[in-house]
């Protein structure tokens, strides 16, 4: 949802619910920072995921220090890997769609 991909919302909502994330929390993601449905750890984690998704090069030390209140270094690395893999999967599923649509429409390359 953070990266605006429809695939992400569809694919991950069901698994999120299986691990205890409520439908209300999913709906509140766009305004998570003001929502009482998320605790401070969840808000810090979502903010970090958003920053990694939008431009990891811009992440500042303060962002990492905020995460260190809740995670150790290894956990932050693992969290970063999961965020990056989700972004890779979403982009991989979205990018070729135009190629496939074009090939299906013309029965060959565009």
C-alpha positions as a Python dict, from the first residue, in 0.01 Angstrom:
ca = {
    (1, 'X'): (0, 0, 0),
    (2, 'X'): (285, 236, 75),
    (3, 'X'): (423, 200, -274),
    (4, 'X'): (83, 246, -439),
    (5, 'X'): (82, -92, -610),
    (6, 'X'): (-252, -265, -645),
    (7, 'X'): (-74, -601, -643),
    (8, 'X'): (72, -523, -302),
    (9, 'X'): (-265, -446, -151),
    (10, 'X'): (-434, -754, -298),
    (11, 'X'): (-154, -1000, -232),
    (12, 'X'): (-61, -896, 117),
    (13, 'X'): (-394, -809, 278),
    (14, 'X'): (-490, -1173, 322),
    (15, 'X'): (-154, -1269, 473),
    (16, 'X'): (-162, -961, 697),
    (17, 'X'): (-500, -1066, 834),
    (18, 'X'): (-367, -1418, 898),
    (19, 'X'): (-99, -1278, 1129),
    (20, 'X'): (-342, -1059, 1321),
    (21, 'X'): (-347, -729, 1136),
    (22, 'X'): (-703, -602, 1132),
    (23, 'X'): (-902, -475, 836),
    (24, 'X'): (-914, -142, 1018),
    (25, 'X'): (-535, -126, 1032),
    (26, 'X'): (-510, -203, 661),
    (27, 'X'): (-756, 75, 585),
    (28, 'X'): (-570, 313, 820),
    (29, 'X'): (-229, 260, 658),
    (30, 'X'): (-240, 584, 460),
    (31, 'X'): (-277, 778, 786),
    (32, 'X'): (-93, 540, 1017),
    (33, 'X'): (102, 817, 1188),
    (34, 'X'): (-222, 969, 1324),
    (35, 'X'): (-404, 642, 1382),
    (36, 'X'): (-459, 499, 1731),
    (37, 'X'): (-466, 155, 1568),
    (38, 'X'): (-85, 140, 1556),
    (39, 'X'): (157, 151, 1847),
    (40, 'X'): (485, 344, 1838),
    (41, 'X'): (688, 42, 1722),
    (42, 'X'): (448, -21, 1434),
    (43, 'X'): (452, 347, 1337),
    (44, 'X'): (834, 354, 1335),
    (45, 'X'): (840, 36, 1126),
    (46, 'X'): (588, 167, 872),
    (47, 'X'): (774, 498, 847),
    (48, 'X'): (1100, 312, 781),
    (49, 'X'): (931, 92, 518),
    (50, 'X'): (794, 404, 352),
    (51, 'X'): (1136, 570, 346),
    (52, 'X'): (1308, 261, 207),
    (53, 'X'): (1035, 230, -58),
    (54, 'X'): (1049, 593, -166),
    (55, 'X'): (1426, 637, -165),
    (56, 'X'): (1659, 447, 60),
    (57, 'X'): (1949, 681, -13),
    (58, 'X'): (1767, 955, 176),
    (59, 'X'): (1741, 764, 504),
    (60, 'X'): (1905, 958, 787),
    (61, 'X'): (2070, 836, 1104),
    (62, 'X'): (1774, 957, 1310),
    (63, 'X'): (1547, 712, 1126),
    (64, 'X'): (1773, 422, 1213),
    (65, 'X'): (1809, 538, 1572),
    (66, 'X'): (1429, 542, 1606),
    (67, 'X'): (1421, 179, 1490),
    (68, 'X'): (1694, 86, 1739),
    (69, 'X'): (1444, 152, 2017),
    (70, 'X'): (1260, -159, 1898),
    (71, 'X'): (1505, -370, 1695),
    (72, 'X'): (1868, -472, 1711),
    (73, 'X'): (2103, -424, 1414),
    (74, 'X'): (2042, -769, 1270),
    (75, 'X'): (1667, -724, 1288),
    (76, 'X'): (1693, -388, 1108),
    (77, 'X'): (1896, -555, 832),
    (78, 'X'): (1635, -831, 803),
    (79, 'X'): (1353, -575, 801),
    (80, 'X'): (1532, -382, 527),
    (81, 'X'): (1574, -700, 321),
    (82, 'X'): (1204, -787, 353),
    (83, 'X'): (1104, -434, 247),
    (84, 'X'): (1339, -443, -52),
    (85, 'X'): (1222, -787, -161),
    (86, 'X'): (857, -678, -141),
    (87, 'X'): (940, -374, -353),
    (88, 'X'): (1127, -590, -605),
    (89, 'X'): (835, -832, -631),
    (90, 'X'): (582, -552, -675),
    (91, 'X'): (785, -379, -943),
    (92, 'X'): (860, -703, -1124),
    (93, 'X'): (490, -788, -1136),
    (94, 'X'): (395, -438, -1255),
    (95, 'X'): (667, -358, -1510),
    (96, 'X'): (627, -650, -1755),
    (97, 'X'): (247, -619, -1754),
    (98, 'X'): (265, -356, -2029),
    (99, 'X'): (489, -584, -2237),
    (100, 'X'): (251, -877, -2193),
    (101, 'X'): (-51, -662, -2279),
    (102, 'X'): (122, -535, -2592),
    (103, 'X'): (228, -883, -2704),
    (104, 'X'): (-122, -1022, -2649),
    (105, 'X'): (-278, -736, -2846),
    (106, 'X'): (-45, -765, -3144),
    (107, 'X'): (62, -1128, -3121),
    (108, 'X'): (417, -1004, -3130),
    (109, 'X'): (650, -733, -3010),
    (110, 'X'): (530, -372, -2997),
}
